[in-house]
Amino acid sequence: MELKKIDFSTNSFEALGITYYIKPSLSVERWKWFEKYQNHFAFGKTFQVIYDLLKNSVDFANKGKGLEAWNIIFNLMQTVGKNLDDKSHPALLICALFIATEDEDLTKWDEQQAEKKIKAWNDEGIDINSFFQLASNFVTGFLTALDEISQDTLGITSLT
């Protein structure tokens, strides 16, 4: 079976006989969940882990340990785009926030319902790259940061 790609120019696609529509915006409730998922998508870490790392960095800086503080920040930046295979779940959840059926209540969010949508997309054979592309575009600055990290990594690699 050949995997299917989403044609983004139509703003809709079908999976298992159900039409899904790609919405350009979110309700307040869905935005709350988007904020949670985008950190996990971009950094592979929850908000709390990122916050704790940054807090530790500030603590080191306040104690005059600039090198330790800088290392935490540098290592956090390097996690952008790492282990993308492990990040498909938050990418799919981000997509599920923006992709809805015609009768779906856009003011509500239910992860179990989202998992049913994701299962239908998988069973239909839709390529994960379509969802990764969509999620990457929704997370403002992700593609730019990923490109910058990639360029930095290429520069470091070419020096060795």
C-alpha positions as CSV (number, residue, x, y, z in Angstrom):
1,M,0.0,0.0,0.0
2,E,1.3,3.4,-1.0
3,L,1.1,6.0,1.8
4,K,-1.2,9.0,1.0
5,K,-0.1,12.7,1.3
6,I,-2.4,15.4,2.4
7,D,-3.1,18.0,-0.4
8,F,-3.0,21.2,1.8
9,S,-4.4,23.4,-1.0
10,T,-7.8,21.9,-0.4
11,N,-7.8,22.3,3.4
12,S,-9.5,19.0,3.8
13,F,-8.9,15.3,3.4
14,E,-10.7,12.0,3.9
15,A,-9.9,9.1,6.1
16,L,-12.1,6.0,6.4
17,G,-15.0,7.8,4.7
18,I,-14.9,10.8,7.1
19,T,-14.0,14.3,5.8
20,Y,-11.5,16.2,8.0
21,Y,-11.1,20.0,7.7
22,I,-7.9,21.9,8.5
23,K,-8.9,24.9,10.5
24,P,-6.8,28.1,10.6
25,S,-7.5,29.0,14.2
26,L,-8.3,27.5,17.6
27,S,-10.8,28.1,20.4
28,V,-9.5,29.2,23.8
29,E,-9.8,25.6,25.1
30,R,-7.8,24.1,22.3
31,W,-5.2,26.9,22.5
32,K,-4.5,25.8,26.1
33,W,-3.7,22.3,24.8
34,F,-1.7,23.7,21.9
35,E,0.6,25.5,24.3
36,K,1.2,22.3,26.1
37,Y,1.9,20.2,23.0
38,Q,4.1,22.6,21.2
39,N,6.8,22.6,23.9
40,H,6.8,18.8,23.9
41,F,6.9,18.8,20.1
42,A,9.7,21.2,19.7
43,F,12.0,20.2,22.6
44,G,10.9,16.7,23.3
45,K,10.3,17.9,26.9
46,T,7.3,19.0,28.9
47,F,6.9,22.6,29.9
48,Q,7.8,21.7,33.5
49,V,11.1,20.1,32.5
50,I,12.0,23.2,30.3
51,Y,11.1,25.5,33.2
52,D,13.1,23.6,35.7
53,L,16.2,23.6,33.4
54,L,15.9,27.3,32.8
55,K,15.4,27.9,36.6
56,N,18.6,25.9,37.3
57,S,20.4,28.0,34.7
58,V,19.4,31.2,36.4
59,D,20.4,29.7,39.8
60,F,23.9,28.9,38.4
61,A,24.2,32.4,36.9
62,N,23.2,34.0,40.2
63,K,25.9,32.0,41.9
64,G,28.5,33.2,39.4
65,K,28.7,29.9,37.6
66,G,28.2,31.3,34.1
67,L,29.6,28.3,32.4
68,E,27.2,25.8,34.0
69,A,24.3,28.2,33.3
70,W,25.3,28.5,29.7
71,N,25.7,24.7,29.3
72,I,22.1,24.2,30.4
73,I,20.8,26.7,27.9
74,F,23.0,25.5,25.1
75,N,22.0,21.8,25.7
76,L,18.3,22.8,25.7
77,M,18.7,24.6,22.4
78,Q,20.4,21.6,20.9
79,T,17.3,19.4,21.7
80,V,15.3,21.3,19.0
81,G,14.8,18.8,16.2
82,K,16.5,15.9,17.9
83,N,14.8,12.5,18.0
84,L,12.0,13.6,15.7
85,D,10.8,10.1,15.5
86,D,10.0,10.2,19.2
87,K,8.0,13.4,18.6
88,S,5.3,12.1,16.3
89,H,2.8,11.8,19.1
90,P,2.7,15.6,20.1
91,A,2.9,16.4,16.3
92,L,-0.2,14.4,15.7
93,L,-2.0,15.9,18.7
94,I,-1.2,19.4,17.5
95,C,-2.7,18.4,14.1
96,A,-5.8,16.9,15.8
97,L,-6.3,20.3,17.5
98,F,-6.5,22.0,14.1
99,I,-8.1,19.2,12.1
100,A,-11.8,18.6,12.7
101,T,-14.8,16.9,11.3
102,E,-17.8,18.9,10.2
103,D,-19.8,18.2,13.4
104,E,-16.9,18.4,15.9
105,D,-17.3,21.0,18.7
106,L,-14.3,23.3,18.3
107,T,-14.8,24.7,21.8
108,K,-14.0,21.4,23.4
109,W,-10.9,19.1,23.5
110,D,-10.8,15.4,24.3
111,E,-7.6,13.4,23.9
112,Q,-9.5,10.2,23.5
113,Q,-11.4,11.6,20.6
114,A,-8.1,12.9,19.2
115,E,-6.6,9.4,19.4
116,K,-9.6,8.0,17.4
117,K,-8.9,10.6,14.7
118,I,-5.2,9.7,14.7
119,K,-6.1,6.0,14.4
120,A,-8.3,6.7,11.4
121,W,-5.5,8.7,9.8
122,N,-3.2,5.8,10.3
123,D,-5.6,3.2,9.1
124,E,-6.2,5.3,6.0
125,G,-2.5,5.2,5.4
126,I,-1.7,8.9,5.5
127,D,2.0,9.6,5.5
128,I,3.3,11.0,8.9
129,N,5.3,13.5,7.0
130,S,2.1,15.4,6.1
131,F,1.2,15.7,9.8
132,F,4.8,16.6,10.7
133,Q,4.8,19.3,8.1
134,L,1.5,20.7,9.3
135,A,2.5,20.7,13.0
136,S,5.8,22.3,12.1
137,N,4.0,25.1,10.4
138,F,1.6,25.7,13.4
139,V,4.5,25.9,15.9
140,T,5.7,29.4,15.2
141,G,9.5,29.6,14.8
142,F,10.0,25.8,14.9
143,L,11.2,25.5,11.3
144,T,13.5,28.6,11.6
145,A,15.0,27.2,14.9
146,L,15.4,23.8,13.3
147,D,17.2,25.3,10.3
148,E,19.5,27.4,12.5
149,I,20.4,24.3,14.7
150,S,21.0,22.3,11.6
151,Q,23.3,24.9,10.1
152,D,25.2,25.2,13.4
153,T,25.5,21.4,13.6
154,L,26.7,21.3,10.0
155,G,29.3,24.0,10.8
156,I,30.5,22.0,13.8
157,T,30.6,18.8,11.9
158,S,32.5,20.3,9.0
159,L,35.2,21.6,11.4
160,T,36.0,18.1,12.6
